[in-house]
Amino acid sequence: MKVFLTGGAGYIGSVTTELLLNDGHEVVVFDNLERGHKAAVDKRAKLVQGDLRDAAKIQRALKNAKPDAIMHFAAYALVGESMNDPGMYFANNTTGATNLVEAMVRHEVPRIVFSSTCATYGFPDRIPITEDTPQRPVNPYGESKLMFEKVLAWYQKIHGIEPVFLRYFNACGATAKFGEDHEPETHLIPNVIRVALKQQPHVNIFGTDYNTPDGTCIRDYIHIVDLGRAHILALTGKQTGPFNLGTGNGFSVREVIDVVRKVTKREIPEVVSPRRPGDPDRLVASALKAKKILKWVPKMSNLDDIVESAWAWHRAHPDGYKK
């Protein structure tokens, strides 16, 4: 297939591009390089630099690419930032994405796999989270993603496009070529690894009085390759609608820190800080639907495997993509 992939210079997009190319697909990456890295775009892919908020640019790009399907990763994804500047999130994550689906209709691209988020559920009523859990976002980031899910549902009803929404929490790990390089870095595993590399003095633990076995928050961590594989399975099938991706278990903050200590054999000083407002005790997604319908089986999401792959990439790229 010829795949038009937005956000291919970002973390999940770069790895999915690599996997698609390894499988023999052709990939056109569309990215404005605002938060991604040109060096993260697989050299076998064609890079088109552009912004989804430029409707004319995305129209031209799809007209020239003539793809069979879309994979959409391009989005702002910082919860705190979305609370400070909601307009930026709705303009990019919702309006920009709507420009993309408008171009799909005009140029008769039938299928889109949308990298959504479990943040659309807000504070879920039950754990693990299933696809029928009420969606009640508690920040503009989650709301902007949910809004685009609704846009796609209407375009399916009116124009017959085939959308798949993949909802998940914590992407992590790396391949030998591509890894995680954000600024600022808000994810736990790379921040703990930065401490192991002596790039940060300590790791902050935000609260130790949660209703969990060790008192720290539990989250669902999925290896980036397993996530990429799920997107490819969703791309090549005929199913539509939402699918959660998760391990069904989850790991606590302290468990993650301890595994990084074991894998790196480095000291990891920690500082206990107050809770962050709005952090639930436990967020874990059920992937039973994805396993049954997409035939998705995560193979690398053991915590040791995740950390070992991330550690190998960060040691090889201590400055990320800057060098």
N, C-alpha and C positions, 0 to 999 in steps of 0.2 A: 504494500500500500504506500501511497504518498501521503505523509502526515504533516499537517501544518501545526506546529507546536509553539504556543505562546509562552513566554517565560523560560525559554530554554537556556538562558544564561544564569538562571537561579539554581538553587540546590536540588530540588526534586526534578525540575525540568531537565537539568543537565544529565542526571543519571538516567532518566527515562529516555532521553535522546540517545544516549550510548546504547541502552538495551535494544531500542528499536532498530538502530543501525546494525547491531550485532545479529539481529534476527533477519536482516535483509530488507528492511523497509527503507524508504527514502524519506528524509526529514528536512523540512524547511523551518528554521527557528525564527520566530518573530519576537524581538525584545528591544526595549529602549535603552538597556544597559544602565538604567538609573541605579538599580540596586543589585543587578547581576554582574557577571564578570565575563568579558569577551573570552578570556582564557578558559572559561568553563564550558564553552560551546564546542562540542566535538568537531574536530576539523573535517570530518566526513560529511557534516551537515552544511546546508546553505544558510547563512545568517542574513536576515533582512532586519535592519535597524529601524524601528518605528514604535509609535505609541498608540495604544488602543483608543485613547481619548481623541486621536486624530482620525475621524471617520473616513475621510478621503484616503488616507494612507492605508488603512486596513482594507478598504475596498480594492485599491490598486494591488496590494500584496496578494489578496486571494485570487483576483483575476489573473495575475501572472503565475501564481503557484499551481492553480488548478488541482487542489488536493482532493483525496478521497475522503478525508476525515480531519477533524480538529481535535487536538488535545490542548486544554486551556489551563495553564498554571499561573499566568501573569496576574499578580495581585499584591497589594500591600497586606501585611500579615502581623502587625504588632498591635496587640490589644490596647496597651496603654496609649500608644500614639493615636489610635482610633478614638479614644475618649477625649483626647486633646484637640483633634482635628477631624471631626466626623465627615465634614464636607469632602476632604481629600479622599476618604475611603469610598464614599458613595460615588464620587466622580470617576474614580479609577475602577473599583471592583464591580460596580453595578452599571453605570452609564457606559464606561469603556467596554465592558463585556457585552453590553447590549449592541454596541456598534459592531462587535464581532459577529453576533448572531444575525444581525441585519445583513452583513456582508455574506454570511453563509447562505441565506435565503436567496439573495440576488444572484450568487454564483453557483447555486445548486449543489452545495456541499451537504450531504445528508446527515452526517453523524458527528456528535461532539461528546467527548469525555471531559467532564468538568471536575477539576480538583477543588472540591468543596471542603467542609470542615465540620467536625463534631461540635464546634463552637456554636453552630446553629441551634443546638439543643439547650444552651444555657445551663442552668442547674437542673439536671435530669431528676425525674421522680424515682427512677429505679436504676440499678447497676446490675449487670452490664447494660449499656445503652443499645436498644434495638431501633430499627428504622421507623417504627411506629411511635416512638417516644415523642411527645409533643415538642415542637420546636419553638423555644422562647428565648431568643438571644438576649444576652445581658450587656452587650457592647456593640458599637457600630461595625466592628470587624465582622462578627458573626451575623449581624443583621444584613450587611452588604452582600454576604455570600448567600444568605437565605433569599434575599430579594432576587438575585440572579437565578437561583433554582426556580423561583416562581416565574420569572421571565421565560426560562427555557420550557417550562411546562406549558405555558400559553403558546409558545412558538411550535411546540409539538402538536398541540390541538389544532392550531390554525394553519400551520404551514407543513406539518408532517415531518419535521426534523426528528432525529433520534437522539435524545440526550441521556447521558448517564451521569449521576452525581456520586462521587466517591467522598465519603466523610470519614475523617480520621483525626487523630491528635498528633502525637509526637513522632515525626520522621527523624531518623537518626542513623548513624553509621556512614559508611563510605564505600566506594569502589577504589581500585588502585589509582584510577585517574581523577575521580571527582569526589569532592567532599563538601563540608559545610563551612562557609566563610561569610558571616553576616557582620554588619556594623551598624548599630550595636548588636552584640550577640546576646540573645535572651534565653537560649536553650541550655538546659542543664548539662548535658554530656560534654559539649565543646567547652563550656565554662569550667567544668571540673578538669578537663584536659589542659586548659590554659594554666591552671594552677600547677599541674604536674610538670608543665614545660617552664614553670617559673615566670610566666607572662602576667600572672595575677598572684597577689599574696595569699589569698584564701578564697574559699567558696562560701557563699552565704546560704544558710538554711533558713528559710522564711517560715518559722513556726515549727514547734515540736510538740504541740498539744492537740493534734488532730486525732480523730477517732479511727486510728489505724494501729496495727501492731507495734510500730516503733514511734508513733506520734508524728511522723512526717507524711506529707501528701503522697498519694499513689497515683501514678499516671501510666498510660498505655504507650509503650515504645515499640515502634515497628522499623525494621531495617529498611533503608532506602531502596534496596534492590527488590525486596518483597513488595513495597509500594509500587515501584515501577512496573513490576510484573502484573500487579492487579490492574493498572491502567491499560496495559497492553491486552489483557484478557477482556476488559470492558470494550476496548476498541474493536476487537476482531469478532465479537459476537453480535447478536441481534437484540439482546435484552436492553431495556431502558429503565429509568427511574433510579432511586437511591440505593446505595450499598454502603454499609459501614465497614471499615477495615480496622481490625484490632487483634490483639492476642487473646483477649478474654481474661487476662490475669492482671497485668500491671506490676510496676515496681515502685517502691518508695524512694524518696530522695536519698535517704541513708543507704539503701541497697545499691543505688547507682554509684554513689561516692565510694562505697566499699569495693565494688567491682572495678572501678577505675584504679583504686589503690592496688588491687590484686594484679590487674593486667599490666599497669605501668611500673609497678614496684617502686613507686615514688611516694613521698609524703604529700598528703593533701590536707593542709590546715583548714579548719572550718570555723565559721563564726555563726552563732545562732542569732538571728534577727527577728523582729516582730513579724507576725503574719502579714501577708499582703491582703488588702481588702478583696473579698470576692473569690478567694481560692477554696473550692470544694475539697472535702476530705479525699475523695476517690473519684477518678474519671476513667472508666474502662469501657470500651466498645465491644459489642458482640459482632462477630463476623460470620455467623452461621449462614446468613443469606448469601454472602459472597462466596463462601466455601461450597454451598449447595449449587448455586446457579452459575457463578463464574468459574467454578472449579479452582478457586484460589486457595492455595495452601502455603502459608508463610514458612519458609525454610531456613531463614537466617536471623530470626528475631529472638533467639536466645540472647540474654543480656550480655553474656561474655563475648559472643560473636559480634554483637553490635559494637561494644567498646573496643574490642581488638581491631576491628576494621577502621574505626574512627581514629584510634591511637596511631595506627600505621600511617594513615593519610596525614594527620597533623604533624607527625614527626618528619614526614617527607616534605611537608608544606607548612613550616612553622609560621610563615607570614601569609598564609592563605594563598590567594592568587596574585598577590602583589609582585612576587618574583617567580 
